[in-house]
Amino acid sequence: MVFGDLDRAARAPLRTLSKDNANLVGRHLVMVGRLLDADPELAYEHAQAAVRRGGRVDIVREAAGLAAYRTGRFAEALRELRTVRRLNGSSEHLPVMADCERGLGRPERAIALAQSPEAETLDAEARVELAIVVSGARLDLDEAEAAVAVLGTAEVRAASGPQAVRVAVARSAALEAAGRADEAQAELARFSAEQVAEVTEGPSEEDDDIVVFDVEEDLDDVPADEDARDEGVVSGGAVTEGADTPGAGARPGHETEDDVPGDEDAALVVAPSAQGTSAPHVDDTEVDETDVDEADVDETDVDGTGADESVEVDDEEDARA
């Protein structure tokens, strides 16, 4: 596992860091990408290590947000992905953010995000993912027929590949809730049991040779003064193919209403993940009552000399696995 394993497009933003620091951050991001499916918690730890060293870089915060999302830390994921949007202006993760709102027990906000102007800027694939999230939000509100209708548009029905399976699983759940069992079964009949299982249960573990370098060993390399600076740092997000695919039928309840700011952030949309049901980790991180979008990254700017920046963490941050 080397820096060169990182996608070329992902390497460019790391040029703001010193060469040695960029190498370490890049290696952590590579591990986030490799472990996000196989071991989300370890991927989260690597994302945190990357944030400690490069928290001002958008792809680092992106990795942190996606890893937090995949481990059920929905409030933290929202915070990180909003930061990404401030850094690069992209709304590509709106479906994930909407699914985080569902995970926080706020389906109304997920629907509001899907109706925001930002949602109109998404490409076709992301719009389909957002529709899957909205369908789940409608089910959360016991609006079964509305959940079916969301997935009945021509654009959604034109989905192909793995996304088509996710649409079928989500639509089947909506039809079942609407009391249309025969139609629900017909939706899934077009796909094999293996295809459906991959969507509802996640990809099966593969015996790939994944060489994991020790996160703690990397931390030992950080000078003492930077260790003190980095105590209690939040993780950042990694760019990983498929990492931001929202899940059909995700259920809310992992975090409380107080974990995320109020309706002023409803204009941000998040995408649900293809993992299916609720995420496995409960996020105890509390978010300040002020608007998360105003909580900027640590003002320590990148100077290109080693561990460049840190990100402040809430006092209640989850204990690392």
Summary of the structure (lengths in Angstrom):
residues: 321
radius of gyration: 19.3
end to end distance: 22.5
largest distance: 64.4
contacts: 1186
relative contact order: 0.21
helix: 56%
strand: 0%
